């Protein structure tokens, strides 16, 4: 397999507080797995390796907005996520209350992006 930065990128999905922080609303559901698999540390290793070898990194976060609560149909997991307000934001164009919220990234990942 030939992996090179001209046609390969790293995609990270949901590096957010609600699933990766002990304070997150989903920690009681995923926390044991996150700790056991060293998910936080391994994502950090991936970020560092991508930076070291100059690979592009794309983040695909989940967000739920007030309009999402009006859905007529939602699957079991979507309904649970809405019920516990996972990845909640005040609006698509608002950062009001975003910093440090469950929808925000872990601080340790933000510091890496700035270095």
Backbone as a ProteinNet text record, in pm:
[ID]
protein_1_A
[PRIMARY]
XXXXXXXXXXXXXXXXXXXXXXXXXXXXXXXXXXXXXXXXXXXXXXXXXXXXXXXXXXXXXXXXXXXXXXXXXXXXXXXXXXXXXXXXXXXXXXXXXXXXXXXXXXXXXXXXXXX
[TERTIARY]
85.1	0	89.9	58.9	134.4	49.3	87.6	13.5	100.1	45.8	120.9	27.1	83.6	2.7	-61.9	-27.6	-89.3	-231.2	-261.3	-395.1	-454.4	-400	-447.3	-464	-568.9	-591.7	-640.9	-638.7	-689.7	-825	-925.6	-1057.6	-1086.3	-1115.9	-1148.4	-1293.7	-1370.8	-1513.2	-1539	-1606.3	-1653	-1545.1	-1441.2	-1342	-1391.1	-1510.7	-1582	-1596.5	-1617.3	-1628.6	-1737.6	-1850.7	-1962.5	-1929.5	-1835.2	-1799.6	-1659.4	-1572.7	-1433.2	-1391.4	-1480.5	-1450.2	-1535.5	-1476.6	-1551.8	-1669.5	-1668.1	-1778	-1885.9	-1861	-1953.6	-2080.8	-2189.3	-2319.1	-2325.7	-2235.2	-2235.8	-2130.5	-2056.7	-1947.1	-1995.9	-2113.8	-2165.2	-2191.2	-2207.3	-2230.6	-2100.5	-2004.6	-1884.1	-1754.1	-1760.1	-1638.4	-1547.2	-1603.9	-1519.6	-1444.7	-1512.8	-1450.2	-1343.9	-1374.1	-1278.5	-1150.6	-1165.4	-1047.4	-974	-1047.4	-986.8	-908.4	-962.3	-897.1	-803.3	-789.5	-702.9	-738.1	-866.7	-915.8	-862.1	-868	-822.1	-674	-595.2	-451.4	-420.1	-494.8	-469.9	-509.5	-617.7	-652.9	-542.8	-490.3	-380.9	-258.3	-227.4	-114.9	-136.9	-258.9	-290.7	-273.4	-322.6	-305	-155.7	-76.9	67.4	136.4	103.6	165.4	127.1	0.1	-44.3	32.1	49.7	122.2	269.3	330.1	471.1	496.4	405.5	423.8	344.7	289.7	221.2	100.7	23.2	-102.1	-212.7	-305.7	-421.4	-509.3	-569.6	-660.1	-795.5	-899.8	-1035.7	-1114	-1191.3	-1271.9	-1418.1	-1487.2	-1630.2	-1705.3	-1743.2	-1814.2	-1965	-2028.1	-2174.8	-2219.8	-2331.1	-2395.3	-2545.2	-2613.5	-2759.6	-2801.4	-2896.1	-2945.2	-3090.8	-3143.9	-3283.1	-3382.3	-3357.4	-3448.8	-3454.3	-3348.1	-3344.6	-3444.6	-3485.6	-3580.7	-3722.4	-3742.4	-3872.9	-3884	-3782.6	-3787.8	-3910.3	-3976.1	-4089.2	-4043.2	-3925.9	-3872.5	-3728.3	-3693.3	-3555.8	-3534.9	-3416.5	-3383.3	-3360.5	-3344.6	-3326.6	-3205.9	-3093.8	-2971.9	-2987.6	-3043.5	-3065.6	-3156.1	-3262.1	-3355.6	-3282.8	-3199.4	-3122.8	-3028.5	-2961.4	-2869.1	-2942.9	-3060.4	-3140.2	-3188	-3230.7	-3282.2	-3176.8	-3051.2	-2946.5	-2872.9	-2916.5	-2860.5	-2712.4	-2679.7	-2543.1	-2513.3	-2395.1	-2347.8	-2439.2	-2509.7	-2605.3	-2536.6	-2594.4	-2552.4	-2676.2	-2657.7	-2770.4	-2821.2	-2735.7	-2775.7	-2657.9	-2686.6	-2581	-2488.2	-2539.1	-2459.3	-2422.1	-2437.1	-2408.8	-2303.2	-2209.3	-2111.7	-2145.4	-2262	-2306.7	-2309	-2232.1	-2228.1	-2150.4	-2083.1	-2013.4	-1883.4	-1800.1	-1669.3	-1682.8	-1615.6	-1618.8	-1742.5	-1835.5	-1958.5	-1929.5	-2029.8	-2016.1	-1990.8	-2033.3	-2013.2	-1873.3	-1803.4	-1668.9	-1567.3	-1451.4	-1343.3	-1277.2	-1208.7	-1125.6	-1018.3	-988.7	-887.9	-752	-714.6	-582.2	-568.9	-677.2	-671.9	-663.6	-728.4	-723.8	-581.7	-515.3	-377.3	-286.5	-307.3	-224.3	-246.5	-369	-400.2	-331.8	-307.4	-245.7	-94	-35.7	111.3	171.6
-116.5	0	123.2	216.3	339.6	453.7	506.1	616.3	740.7	842.8	967.4	1086	1198.7	1316.3	1382.3	1338.4	1395.5	1344.7	1224.3	1169.5	1102.2	1135.9	1077	1187.3	1177	1272.1	1195.7	1261.7	1205.7	1269.5	1188.5	1238.4	1193.9	1289.2	1260.6	1301	1207.6	1230.4	1251.2	1358.8	1387.9	1392	1474.8	1487.1	1584.3	1558.8	1655.7	1611.8	1711	1688.4	1589.6	1592.2	1506.6	1358	1317.4	1175	1144.3	1245.1	1218.1	1273.9	1343.1	1402	1337.9	1320.8	1266.1	1354.6	1480.6	1573.3	1568.4	1494.3	1487.7	1411.6	1449	1387.1	1240.4	1196.3	1055.8	970.8	1031.7	960	831	834.8	714.6	601.6	634.3	533.4	484.3	574.4	540.3	549	602	629.4	509.9	396.1	278.4	239.7	242.9	210.1	313.5	441.7	547.8	528.2	497.7	476	348.3	239.2	109.2	111.6	179.5	184.6	303.8	382.6	501.5	591	609	683.1	826.1	896.6	1035.8	1043.4	956.6	955.9	914.8	816.3	771	874.3	947.1	1056	1161.6	1190.5	1287.2	1238	1111.1	1053.9	1069	1047.6	1062.5	1207	1302.6	1444.3	1478.7	1433.1	1463.2	1401.4	1277.4	1212.1	1283.1	1322.3	1393.3	1524.7	1594.3	1720.9	1697.3	1598.9	1568.3	1534	1456.6	1412.5	1495.7	1607	1707	1652.5	1566.2	1520.2	1619.2	1640.6	1724	1652.3	1730.1	1675.6	1744.4	1664	1715.8	1666.5	1756	1723.1	1720.3	1614.5	1602.5	1592.6	1707.5	1705.2	1690	1635.3	1634	1759.6	1815	1923	1902.5	1938.2	1942.9	2085.5	2134.9	2271.3	2268.8	2379.7	2383.1	2329.3	2352.8	2304.7	2151.6	2085.2	1938.6	1874.7	1948.4	1893.5	1883.3	1936.6	1927.6	1812.7	1727.6	1615.2	1529.5	1488.3	1396.6	1251.9	1223.4	1087.8	1093.3	1004.7	992.4	848.1	797.7	663.3	660.1	543.8	526.8	603.7	591.7	661	811.7	856.1	999.6	1055.6	983.7	1029.5	1039	939.7	942.6	1062.5	1087.9	1200.8	1332.5	1344.9	1465.4	1476.5	1364.4	1366.1	1408.7	1366.7	1403.4	1530.9	1588.6	1713.8	1701.3	1585.3	1562.8	1654.5	1714.2	1802	1921.3	1965.9	2076.1	2210.2	2285.2	2423.2	2510	2638.4	2732.4	2760	2745.5	2768.7	2749.1	2725.4	2699	2818.5	2937.3	3057.8	3126.4	3056.6	3116	3035.3	3105.6	3042.1	3070.5	3127	3155.8	3027.2	3023.7	2908.5	2790	2807.2	2695.6	2658.7	2758.5	2730.1	2651.5	2537.5	2452.3	2365.5	2379.2	2299.3	2156.1	2072.3	1935.5	1926	2025.7	2027	2073	2136.1	2187.7	2073.1	2096.6	1997.8	1991.5	1882	1873.2	1980.9	2044.4	2150.6	2101.6	1979.8	1929.5	1924	1903.8	1902.8	2045.9	2138.5	2277.7	2331.6	2299.7	2347.6	2295.2	2171.4	2114.1	2186.2	2225.6	2294.3	2430	2489.2	2622.1	2616.7	2500.3	2493.3	2469.3
0	0	0	-85	-94.1	-39.8	73.8	135.5	125.4	60.3	51.2	67.4	102.4	135.2	14.2	-105.9	-225.3	-249.2	-198.4	-221	-97.3	18.8	144.1	248.4	327.4	436.3	558	670.8	795.4	823.2	854.5	890.3	1033.8	1120.7	1260.2	1282.5	1334.7	1357.3	1506	1540	1676.1	1784.7	1768.2	1875.7	1983.8	2034	2116.1	2261.6	2346.2	2490	2528.5	2461.3	2502.3	2497.9	2413	2406.2	2455.6	2463.8	2499.7	2634.9	2703.2	2833.4	2942.7	3058.1	3171.9	3210.1	3167.2	3194.4	3085.8	2977.2	2864.9	2898.8	2832.4	2861.3	2821.1	2734.8	2691.1	2760.8	2852.5	2917.6	2983.3	3043.2	3110.4	3010.9	2883.7	2779.8	2716.1	2697.8	2621.5	2699.6	2818.8	2895.5	2915.7	2952.8	2974.4	2847.6	2735.4	2607.3	2570.3	2590.9	2560.1	2641.4	2769.9	2854.8	2816.1	2802.6	2772.6	2641.4	2541.6	2410.2	2393.3	2501.3	2497.1	2376.7	2355.8	2239.8	2235.8	2348	2351.5	2314.9	2375.4	2349.7	2205.5	2153.8	2017.2	1912.8	1936.8	1845.2	1846.6	1964	1974.2	1896.4	1906.5	1831.7	1680.8	1637.4	1494.8	1450.5	1530.6	1498.9	1487	1582.7	1582.3	1461.1	1428.9	1313.8	1184.3	1172.6	1052.8	1037.8	1148.3	1143.2	1107.2	1170.1	1145.5	998.6	939.3	801.7	700.6	748.4	665.9	588.7	653.8	595.1	631.5	540	568.7	671.8	760.4	861.5	845.7	840.7	831	951.5	1010.6	1127.8	1085.9	1127.5	1098.9	1232.2	1288	1416.3	1397.8	1498.6	1504.2	1578.4	1538.5	1612.7	1604	1710.5	1708.1	1740.3	1661.4	1673.9	1718.5	1766.4	1811.7	1708	1580.6	1477.4	1471.5	1514.4	1510.1	1606.8	1706.4	1804.3	1748.4	1628.4	1564.6	1465.4	1460.7	1366.8	1392.9	1286.1	1298	1309.3	1255	1258.6	1307.5	1396.3	1443.6	1486.5	1459.4	1503.1	1653.7	1707.5	1852.1	1902.7	1833.4	1878.1	1861.9	1751.3	1732.6	1841.6	1874.1	1977.9	2113	2144.2	2268.9	2270.7	2158.5	2150.9	2170.9	2112.2	2131.6	2275.9	2333.5	2471.2	2573.2	2552.1	2648.8	2608.3	2494.9	2443.1	2405.5	2347.5	2301.3	2183.2	2184.8	2076.9	2053.5	2154.5	2142.5	2116.9	2024.3	1997.9	1990.8	2018.6	2019.2	1878.2	1778.9	1640.8	1547.5	1422.7	1324.7	1305.4	1326.5	1306.2	1436.1	1547.6	1678	1753	1811.6	1901	2046.8	2070.2	2205.7	2288.4	2395.3	2484.2	2429.8	2316.5	2252.9	2323.2	2354	2412.9	2542.3	2546.8	2665.3	2676.5	2583.1	2588.1	2542.9	2549.8	2503.2	2354.2	2278.2	2133.5	2094.1	2187.7	2162	2162.6	2102.3	2102.1	2239	2264.5	2384.3	2377.3	2490	2492.8	2442.8	2476.2	2436.8	2284.5	2212.5	2066.5	2012.3	2078.8	2034.4	2047.1	2156.6	2177.6	2066.1	2023.6	1917.6	1785.1	1759.1	1633.2	1625.8	1740.7	1744.6	1741	1765.3	1770.6	1635
[MASK]
+++++++++++++++++++++++++++++++++++++++++++++++++++++++++++++++++++++++++++++++++++++++++++++++++++++++++++++++++++

